[in-house]
Each structure stands twice: as structure tokens, then as C-alpha cells.
Amino acid sequence: MTLSQPGKWEKYFWPVLTAGIFLVFWHYAVIASKSNVFPGPWKVLGGAQELMRKGVLIGYIRDSLSRVGVGYGLAMLLGVPFGLTLGWYPAASQVVNPVIQMMRPISPLAWIPVAIVLFGVGNTSAVFLIFLASFFPIVVASMNGVRNVPSMYRRAGRNFGLSPGKLLAKVVFPAALPQIIVGLRIALGIAWLVVVAAEMLAVDSGLGYLVIDARNSGNRYDLVIAAMIMIGVIGLALDLIFRRLEQIKSIRWGFRLEA
Amino acid sequence: MTEEKVKTPAAKAVKTKLRATGINKTFKRDGTETSVLENVELEVAQGEFLCLLGPSGCGKSTLLNICAGFLSPTTGTVTIDGEPVTGPDPRRIFVFQERGVFPWLTVEGNIAFGLAKLSKAEQAERIAHYIKMVGLQGFEKAYPQELSGGMKQRLEVARALAVNPDMLFLDEPFGALDSITRLIMRGELLRIWEAERKTIIFVTHDIEEAVQLADRVVVMSARPATIQTIVEIDIEHPRDISSPRYLELRDGIFNEIGLAHKI
């Protein structure tokens, strides 16, 4: 059997080529459109350098990341145990589930006015929004993770004489972990989307603020695009952390089709 | 064939390990009651290898789950060493059809699972002993996903044996394996059984498997399952599977189940 394996160079060559073509297209599209508002790639690079030189970019990145860190971290700390509990006690989930399922489809952005009433314009509001946005996916994934643990594993655990607490810690949690990780990964993606939106309305720092501020104060679209690219790159990096987690052997079994 | 029917382990006057009396089990589903087991009476002797044989879905797994304490019978009782069974117990380990090993633990971690009460040194000793017994040397740090089906099944047997139970319940443990691996695994299981003399109840729908392994084969009818007959396999191990006695016993069971041994 000769399945053609992509060469090592191809792993980097094709993505770089795609990015290159995109940049060339962007460059000439801006020239062709004769736009004097929309920047080409060189102007955006200049904008990014300007932000770096002034030292605002690093500060804004730090602000955005720390908001996500606090909001998402809280959601993880509260959401995982809450979801595990709901999965473990079906009666509890019957009580709480209707509320969760109703809250879930509400866009976190719809909470912005509520957040401002509760916490005023400021950091707390942004953190609260990120918390809300990531809490529900984490709870639901943890709950379903526990529910989907094959009964065989629970029975094997009981057979070896585990108390309910030990059974949860040594069997149910590790068995549900791959699904919990999926929920955490989705939630982090959402948190990163929401921080940008929250910063446009509720605070005066961060990458979201940068986007809206650069536009409002003198149509600096080179800075808008530079901020957008930073948002994309950081989002990708955050996702890569989870992809790494999924490669850990005690977790990876849950991500293969034939487990 | 009828003269071979034996109700108790002939002549071997040994202690009764497990006694099931008047077992009935009905399941309720969508308002209708289905009777799965009817009037099952069974005695298993200490150190005996007993096979429960019957068609798929006949209720033999249900009986095994009742014996192991995972299900309670609708009526009737199971006693082991004279004590009524009220739930699962580490003294009696259940080995599942397939994939009962924990995929998030290594081979070592799986075997150590039931050994938390022992000291580290004792754990290491047990792990090494049972890894050797089931032939998984060199795979101590491997995860189940890196093992073949047969190796996973051996790992599950090792995990069960490591807690030194006095009974094993095996629910079609080799059902998912290919026929060559299955034959090897039967040999391995017999070797381990002869070394450790655990009482084993082994559920299978494979007549050959039952006759190769068991001291006695309990033939169960289709649902609702009753014990149709109990056949004593009076052949010494290692068994010659082309000997006239083997073929006679095997064909007797084929007839008992109502299958002509022809295709």
C-alpha cells in the first residue's frame, strides 16, 4: 500500500504560500480600488510598528488577556464542578436544566446593558460578560461528559470497592475529561470573541477598545486592521494550547474514533 | 446423552461457593413486563470453572450480573460463601465483554486501580507479577489505545486478578477477538485458572469454547431462560479437541440446543 505521505516541507510550504497569495491579492486590491481609507498590508505593518513603539499594543493585549483570564478562569472553576454535579445527580439537572437551556441561546452581547446596570462601565462588566459567555458551554459539556460515561466504567469502579466520592474522582471525571476539554476549548473561543465586543462598549483599554478607538479617532484603519490581526493571532494561539492538551495520552483516547 | 447429565459436580465433594435459588427476573419496558430468567437453581463449587451457555439475548448475562451483585433478582437469592449477595464486591471481579479497561490509565495504572490500599512496594510487586502472568512485559507504560484487542482483554484479566479475588465473572470476554487470538486466550485463561484456582463463571454463546474450558456447562434455553441441562465435561486438561469424548460432548450440546451439527 502506498499512501502518499505529505513531505515535511509541505506542512509549512502550502500555508505560507496561501498567506503570501492573500497578501499580494490584498495589496493590489487596495491599489486597484484607489481607496484612501482602506490600508494595504504595508500600511498595516507600519501601524502595528507604531503601536509597538508607543507601547500601547502590549498593554492592550495584557488587558484583554487578563480579562479573559479572570472571567474564563472563574467560569472554569465554577462551571466544571457545577456541571459534574448536575451530571452526577440527574434530579438536580432536571431542576436546573430548563434555566440553563434557556440562558444558553442568549448572546452574551445582549447582556451588555445588564452588565452595565449591575457593574457600571468598567473592567468588572467586561469580566462578567466573559464569565457568562464561557460558563454555560463549560457547564453543559461537563454535565454531558458525566452522563455519557459508559456504565461499564462505573460498574468496574464499583466492583473494585470505590466509594461514590472516589468513583467520581477516579472514574467518572477522567472518563468525562475529553468531553470537558472540548467544552473548555469552545468556551475559550467564545470568551475571546466576547472580550473584543465587551471592550468596544464597556471599557477604555484592550484590543476591542483599540479597534473602535482607532476608527473613531481619525479613521486610522491601518490600526484597526493591525488590531484585528493581533486578535486573530492570539485567538489561534489560545486554541493551540487546547490542541496540545488533547494530545496528552490520558486524554487523547477520547478524541480517536475507535477509542 | 442423557446419562451424561449431572446435577452436581460428580464425586468431587467440595465446598459450595455460590448458590442461586429460585431466581426470577422480569424487566419492565414501556409498560410491558418481560420475563428474562425463570426459576434458575444453580450451585457452583469452590474452584470450579463453570460456563453459562445459551443463545444471544437469552438472559445468561443477566444471570451473571445478578450473581455479581450488579442487578437484583425479582425473586430468589444468591449466596456466596453462605452470605447473600447485595452488591458488587472486590472479592469477586467482573470482566466485561470488551473495553472494560480504563483508557485514561496506563497498563500499570489499570492493574494498580484496585490496589490503592496496598503500599507502593506491594503494588509494584503485584503489578510486575500480573504483567508477567498475562504476558504484557514491555507495555507497562502503554495506554490501552496502543494495545491490540487481545492485549486489552489480558490487561482486564490482570486487573481483575491483581486484587486477588476468589471469584471471577467473565461475560463473553473473548467475543470481540479474532478466532486465533480467542484460541490463545482460552489457553492463557486455563493456565491462569490452574495456577490460581479461582472460581470462574464464564458466559459464552460458543459451544466449542464452553466444552474446551468448563468443568461443567450450564445450557440455558432461549428467553425466558431456564436451565435446560447441565453437562459435566469429564476430560482432563489439556483437552484434545479432536478426541472422541470431546466430540461426543460437543455434539451432545449441539443436539441439546436443537442444532444439527451440519452446515
Interface residues (C-beta under 8 A of the other chain):
Chain A: M152 Y153 R155 A156 R158 N159 F160 G161 K170 V171 P174 A175 L177 K249 S250 I251 R252 W253 G254 R256 A259
Chain B: A68 F70 G87 P88 D89 P90 R92 I93 F94 F96 R99 G100 F102 P103 W104 L105 F113 G114 Y143 P144 Q145 V163
